[in-house]
Amino acid sequence: MPTKVEKDVVTGTHTTGHEWDGIKELNTPLPKWWLYVLWATVVWSAVYFVLYPSVPWFTGYFKGVLGYSQRVTLENALKDARAAQAKYRTKIKTATPAAILKDDELRSFAIAGGRSAFADNCAPCHGPGGGGRPGAPVLADDDWLWGGTIEQIYQTVRYGVRSGHDEARAGDMPAFANDDTLKPDQISAVADYVLALSGKGTATEAGRKIFADNCAACHGANAKGNSGVGAPNLTDAIWLYGRGKKAIVSQVSMPKHGVMPSWTGRLDAETIKMLAVYVHTLGGGK
């Protein structure tokens, strides 16, 4: 309960009249500088409320006396940026990807635009900078399923892989475990042979024959791959769905088939070309 107001004998400051468990509350005023700052912010908030957009209004929101809008500022900045880019985008629209690569100015612009588009659309699968993820190829090396020339990359970016587009890349590896095309011991033998191709195992004559009869048609007699059908090179150390015998047996038995979307219709023609140029210059373009 409040007690009478009195002066504290220790500090010489009057109390508020409140006491809790023998502790009396001092009536210490706030510093004047603090009060001045407080009232200055109150005054500034009132001025800001009038000058700038602040609260919902009858016709949308109160736009402020100055009519300032960050959205309009952003739209103007984007408009200026588009105007500055227009001459480059116009040239890219009519140029072939190969011609863009040969033009230093256009190539620099395309790489910058392609890098931004890649981060927004491609990095979730292929990783930042084209570093790859399980099931999504590395784009920063020199190993290409569908070819690494600028035109081949452009074709893949435009129409995708198994995307459903009429022009999409399409190539499917058969499931050799279905209908007993290959028995488990045959799949094991050909997996050993494939491992041996990259120096990771011991090949057998049986495995070599099974490969020649069932796999060489797509992967080639030397197992170097075939970009025409998207068949990978089996003699290097680059694996799309995992390395080791278990992963190879799984892929031979019931293969995974990745899908890349067609970017035609999702991105404009200039952006698709810039993407192709950027991917080509990541380090593995041919």
Long-range contacts (C-beta under 8 A, 24 or more apart in sequence): 85-109, 89-270, 92-270, 92-273, 92-274, 93-269, 93-270, 95-273, 96-151, 97-150, 97-151, 97-153, 97-154, 97-273, 97-276, 97-277, 97-280, 98-150, 98-151, 100-273, 100-277, 101-150, 101-277, 101-280, 101-281, 107-277, 107-281, 109-274, 110-273, 110-274, 110-277, 110-278, 111-274, 111-277, 111-278, 111-281, 113-270, 113-271, 113-274, 113-278, 114-271, 114-274, 114-275, 114-276, 114-277, 114-278, 114-279, 115-278, 117-267, 117-271, 117-274, 117-275, 117-278, 118-275, 118-278, 118-279, 121-263, 121-266, 121-267, 121-275, 122-275, 122-279, 125-260, 129-282, 130-279, 130-282, 134-240, 134-241, 134-242, 135-240, 135-241, 135-256, 135-258, 136-258, 137-240, 138-238, 138-284, 139-279, 139-282, 139-284, 140-282, 140-283, 140-284, 141-238, 141-283, 141-284, 142-283, 142-284, 142-286, 143-232, 143-233, 143-236, 143-238, 143-284, 144-227, 144-284, 144-286, 145-225, 145-227, 145-230, 145-231, 145-232, 145-240, 146-227, 146-230, 147-227, 147-286, 148-280, 148-284, 148-285, 148-286, 149-285, 149-286, 150-276, 150-277, 150-280, 150-285, 152-227, 153-276, 153-279, 153-280, 153-285, 154-272, 154-273, 154-276, 156-260, 157-263, 157-272, 157-275, 157-276, 157-279, 158-262, 158-263, 158-264, 158-272, 158-276, 159-262, 159-264, 160-259, 160-260, 160-261, 160-262, 160-263, 161-230, 161-258, 161-259, 161-260, 162-257, 162-258, 162-259, 162-260, 163-259, 163-260, 163-261, 163-262, 164-262, 165-262, 165-264, 167-262, 168-262, 169-230, 169-260, 170-230, 171-218, 171-229, 171-230, 171-231, 172-255, 172-257, 173-218, 173-231, 173-251, 173-255, 173-257, 174-255, 175-253, 175-254, 175-255, 176-214, 176-252, 176-253, 177-252, 177-253, 177-254, 178-254, 181-214, 182-210, 182-214, 182-252, 186-210, 187-249, 187-252, 187-253, 188-245, 188-249, 190-214, 190-215, 190-252, 191-245, 191-248, 191-249, 191-252, 192-245, 194-223, 194-234, 194-248, 195-245, 195-248, 197-223, 197-234, 197-235, 198-234, 198-235, 198-236, 198-237, 200-243, 201-245
